[in-house]
Amino acid sequence: MKVPKSLAWRVGGMVGVFCAVLVFLIAMGTDHLLRLALDQRAKTELIGKMEALQQVLNANTSADESKLSAQLVGHPYLHWALVSDSTVLKSSDPFAREQALAQAHFQSKWVAGVFTRKNNLGDPVLLGIQAHPIQAQWLLVFLERESDQKLLLLFRQSQALALPFAVLFIALGSWLVAKRALQPLQTFNALVSSVTAASLHARLGIEAVPTELQELAISFNGMLQRLENSVERLSQFSADLAHEMRTPLSNVLGDIQVNLSKTREVADYQRVLASAEEELLRLNRLINDLLFLANAEQAEQALNLEEIDLKPLIEMLFDFFDALAESKNIQLLISGSGQILADKSMLQRALTNLLSNAIRHADLASKIMVDIEQDAHSISISVSNQGEVIAADHLAHLFERFYRVDPARSRNDGGSGLGLAIISSIMQLHHGEIDVNSHSNISSFKLKFKTSQQNQA
């Protein structure tokens, strides 16, 4: 049998099964309590009649049958008999005589008390035995339980008839309640089905869903917000990429078309080719940077970790930038030392980008300071330059792709707007952090590596 996939059907079915077991247990318990109550009532009635008959016998030991039977008027299910050993002396009716003889046949000796016996039809009979005032005689009182048995049977039949309907009603009610309770999920489904790149702004109303689903609604809205942000960044990235590639391609195409419009000197063609080479190299760097970012974000970039002495590495980079720094009369200074476990080529690329930016934006005849600081949990490298302060509204966007504080200036300087984004990706691969602050004409970028993670590596 195929189990229904509907959650409402499952809830209704499980509640129905649970209720069926519960109702069955209640019915069994009720049946047991009813049987005990009937037994107690019958026993109390039997003892009461035995006492009444005993009082008659105590008043007159030779009381005739009519006086004894008068005590049972209105109680056709009660019978009495007087026996001596296995002989029936007196009885209220043939039933009592027959039952007394049957009991005498099986009774080796008479014992006072209340007992449960069966008649010749197998129906239960309550038997009370009491000693007669005359020695060696016993008073037997019989109480037929046929009416009690009929009541129990009627109760059980009504239970058997009502139980299936009760379970069905409860299961159906549970299904309806579950279906109504799951209605917010239909809203979820409708919203999910309608989500497209153009409708990521849609959100679920938190107040409109039950408390149990509010966390799910909040998480779902958060997912939509992240998707919307990602799509916006992707759209912006596509536009920025098209713009970045269009400029050099337009320059190359324009120069070629102008020079092909008429016959020119060899020197003119050489100039066009040199210009085209410069623009193509710029495009090549742009594509390589984008490939690096793509690999870094997809965790495809494997790290070749090694122990690196920071001070010699930075001094080597100073030698590389020495000519550029001298052209602006800038001093390159370093303080501190330390070792970290990192990918050397990536760390060198990150520091190269930071130093290149620092020199590009530093004031003439200023200083660029590289500070290495270490504590028990981390080691940091700060690159600071003196120059124009970066406005606070730019700081949060500096590590986004193609973001430029001054677009025209950066493009003219050969920058692609990807340098800081690459540094951010390198730090993420190393599980590190990058921080920036700019005030009092000093801008500082800090790379922070956690030494605890390096020790684990």
N, C-alpha and C positions, 0 to 999 in steps of 0.2 A: 504493500500500500504506500503510495507516494504521500509524504508529509507535506501539507500545505505550506507554501513559503510566506504567506501573509502573516505579518507579526500580530495583527489583530486576531486572526484565527488561532495562532499559537497561544496567545494570552488567554483567549476564550476557552480553548481546549484544556490548557493547564489548570485554569481556575475551575472548569467543569469537573475535571478529574479530582482535584483537591476537594471540591465541595461534595462530590459523590462519596468519597471516602469519609468526609466529615459527617455528612447526613447519615451514612450507613452506621457509623459509630454511635451517633446520637440515637438512632433508631434502636440499635442493640442495647444501649444503656437504658433507654426508656422502657424497652420490653422487659429488661431485667428488673428495673425498679417497680414496674407495674405488677410483675409476677410476685415480687417480695411483698408488695402492699396487699395483694389478694390473699397470699398465704397468711399474712399477719391478721387480716380481717377474719378469715375463715377460722383460724386458731382461736382468736378472741371470742368469736361467736360460739364455737364449740365448747370452750371452757365455761363460758357463761351459762349455757344450757346444761352442761354437766353439773354445775353448782346448783342450778334450780332443781334438777331431778334429784340430786343428792339431798337437798333440803326436804323434799317430799318423802324420800325414803327414811331420812332421820326422824321425821315427825311420825311416820307410821311405817314400820318395817314390812308390814304386810299390805301396803297400799296396792289397790288393784290397778289394772292396766289403764283404765279410763283416767285416773288421776295423773298418772305419769304422762299419758299421751296428751293430756290437756296442756301440759307445759310446752308442747311442740306445735300448738295450733298456729297456723299462718306460716309455718316453716316446713313445707312439704319435702324439702331436701334433707331434713334431719330425721334420724331414726334411732330407736333405743332397743336394748335387749338386756335381760338378766341371765347370767350363765353361772353354772357351778361345774367346775372342771370342764368337761366337754359336752355338758348338757345345757340346752337352752331352756330356761324356766319360763320366761315371759319375753314377749317382743311386741313392738308397736305395729309391725306389719310383716308380710312375708319377706320383704327385702331385708329387713333387719334380722329376721331369723336365718335367712340364707347366708348373710354375711357373717353372722355370729358363729354358725356352724363351720363355715370356711375358716374363720380365724381360730376356732377351737381345734380344728384338724391340724393346723400348722403350729399352734402355740403349745410348747411343752409345759409352760407355766405362765400364769397371768402376771403382768407387771403394770403398775399404774403409770400413766403418761399419755402423751399425744403422739400418734404415729400416722404416717402416710401409707396407705395400702391401695390396691386396685381391685375393682369389682370384676365380675366374670366377663365383662366386655372390655376390660383393660383400661377403663376410665379411673382416674385417681379418686380416692375416697379418704377423707380424714377421719381417723379412728381415735376416740378418746376412751381410756380405760380407767375406771375408778372403783375402789373396793366398796362393797355393800356393807351396811352396818351389821348384817348377819354374816358371820364368819364363813368363809369358803364360797361366797357369792360375789360376783363382779358385775358392775354396771358398764355396759358398752354403749357408746353413743357414736353414730355414724353421720358424717356430713358429706353429702355428694357434691363434687366440685364441677359438675357438668356446666353450670352457668358460667363459672370462672373460666373454664376452658373455652367456651364459646366467645367470651369477651376477649380473651387473649388471641384467639384465632381471627376475630373480626379486626382487632387492632393490627395484627401482622398483615392481614390482607390489605387493609387501608394503607399501611406503610409501603407495601410492595407496589401498590397502585400509584401512590403519590410520589415515591422516590424518583422514578424516571422523569416525570414531569417537572419536579423541583430541580433536578440536575440540569435538564434541558433549558428551563427558564433561567437558571443562574448562568449557565454557559452562554446563552444568547445575550443576556444582560451584560455579561462580562465582555463579550465581543463588541457590543454597541458602545460600551463605556471606553474600551480600549481604542476602538476606531475613532471615537470623538477625541480622546486624549492624544491620539497620534496625528490629529489634524494639522498641528504645526509642522510636522514632517512633510506634509503635502505642500505647505508653503515653501519649505526648504527646497523641495523637488522642483516646484515651479520656478523659483528664483535661479536654481542651478541650471535648469533647462534654458532659461532665457539669457544666461550670461554669455556675452560675446566681448570681443575686444573693444567694441564701442559702448558697452553697457556695464563696464566694471565699476561704475559709480554707484550701482544699486546696492542697498544694504537691507538686512533684516531688522525689523523693529524689535528691540530687546524687550520692551514692555508688553508686546503682544504674544510672547511665548511663555509657557509655564516655567516656573523656577528651575525645574530639573533640566530644561533645555537651554537656559540662558547662557551657561558656559559654552555650550556648543555654538549658539548663535554668535557669541562674542568672538570665539575662535574663527568661525566662518567669515564674519565681517573683517576680522584681521587678515585672513587669507586673501579676501577680495581686495583689501587695501594694499597688501604687498603685491598682488598681481597688477593692480592698477599702477602702482609706482614703478614696477618692473617694465610694464608696457610703455609707460611714459618715458622712462629712461631709454628704452630700446628705440622708441620713435625719435627721441632727441639725439641719440647716438647715431641713428641712420642719417638724420639731417646733418649733423655735424660732420660725419664721415664723408657724405656727399660733398659738403662745402669744402672740406680739407682737400679732397682729391680733385675737385673741380678747378681750384685755383692753379695748381702747378700744371694740370693738363691743359687748361685754357692758355696759360703762358706759353707752353711748348707749342701748342697748335697754332696760336697767333703768330709766333715768330716764324714757324715753318711756312704758314700761308703767305705772310708778308714777303719772305725771301724767295718764295717760289713764284711770286707774281711777275717777276722779271729776272733776267740774267744778272747775276751779281758776281763780285770778286770772290776768290777762294777764301780770303780772310773773313768775309761776311758769313760764308757757310760754316767756317770753323767756329765763329762766335756763336752762331745758332746751335751748333752741336754741343758746344761747351755749356751753353745755357740749358739745353735740353738734358744734358748729363746731370747738371746740378739739380734740376727739378725732379728727375727720375730717381736720383739718390735720395732725395727728400721723401719721395713716395715709398721707396724701398724701406727706409727707416720707419716710416709710418706703418707700413704693412707688418714689418718685423715686430714693432711694438704691440700692434693689435694681436698678432699671433701669440706673443708672450702673455698678454693679458688673458686671452681666451684659454690658454693652457693652464695658467695659474688659477683661474676661477673654476675650472673643471677638475682641479686637483690632479692634472695629468703631468705636472712638472715635478719630477723626482728630485729630491734634495741630495746633493753630494756633501754631506756634513764633514767638516774637518776643524781642527783647532786652529784658530786664527789669532795672531798677535796684532792687535788693532793699530798700534802706533806706527810700526813700519809700513803697514798697508796704506794708512792715511798719508804718511810722508811720501810714499811713491806717487799717490794721486796729486799731492802738492807739486811734485816735479812735472807731472803731466800738464797741470794747469798754470805752471809758472809763467809761461810766456803771455797767456791771456790775462793773468793777474797783473803782470808788469805793465801791460798796455794801458791799464786803468790805475796804475800806481797803488795797487791793493796788496796788503800784507796778509799772508796765510799763516796762521798760528795754531798750535795744538797744545793742549794741556791734558795731563793724566795718561793712564795706560791701562791695559787689561786684555784679557783673552776671552774669546767666545767660541762656541761651537756653532758653525753656520756654513752655508754654501758660499764659498769664496767668490765665485763669479757673480752671484746675485747680490751679495753684500757690496761688492765693488761697484756694481751697476747702480745700486741705490745711493751709495756715497757719491758716485760720479754725478748723478742727477742733482743731488743736493748741492754739491760744490758748484756745478754749472749754473744752477739757478741763483745761488748766492752771489757769484761773480757778476752775473747778468744784471741783477737788481741792486748791487751794492753801489754806494756813493763813490765817486773818485777819491783817491788817496785815503781810503778807509781800511778797516781791518775785518777779516773774516776769521772767526774763532771756532775751532773744533774742540769740544770738551768731552773727555771720556770719564764717566763717573760709575762707580760700582758699589753695591751694598750686598747684604746677605742674600737677597732674593733676585736681584736684577743687575744688568749692566746697560748703561745708556750712552748714546753718542749724540751730542747736540751740535748742530751747525748754525752759527749765528752770523748775521751780516748787518752792517749799518746802512740804512737806506730808508726809502719811503715806507711808512707804516701801512700794513695791509688792513683795509677796513674790516670791521667785525662781521659785516654781513657776507663777506667773501670767505671767511675762514672755514665755515661749515661745508663749502663747496670745492675747496682747493683740490681735493683728492678725487674729484669726479673727472671722467674722461672728457677731454677737449675743453675743460673749463680754464678760462684765462681771466685774470684780473684786468689786464689791458690787452684785448684781442689783437689790435693792430700792431702794438709793440712786440708782442711775443711772436707773431707770425713773421714779422720783418727780421727778428733775431734768429729765425730758424726753428723756433720751438713749435712742437706739435700739440701741446696741451695734454700730453700723455705721461710726462715725466713723473709727476707726483702720484698719478694713478698706478703707475708701475711700482713705485716705492711702496705704496699701500698694499699692493698684491704680494710683494716680496715679504713684507712684514707679516701678513696673514699666513703665508706659507710657513714662516718661522714661529707662528703663534706669538708674535710680538705686537707692539703697539707703536703708533706714530702720533705725535702731538705737535701742535704749532701754536705759537703765541707771537703777537706783534704789538709792541708799544714802545714809547720813548725812542722812536727812530731805530729800533732794533727788532729784527724778525728772526725767530729761532725755531728750527725744526729738530725734534728729538726722536731718535729711534731707540725704543726700549725693548731689550731682550730679557726674558725670564730665565735666570740661571738654573732654577729648579727643574724646568722642563729640559734644559740642555743636559743636566746631569742624568736625567732619566733616559735621554736619547743615547 
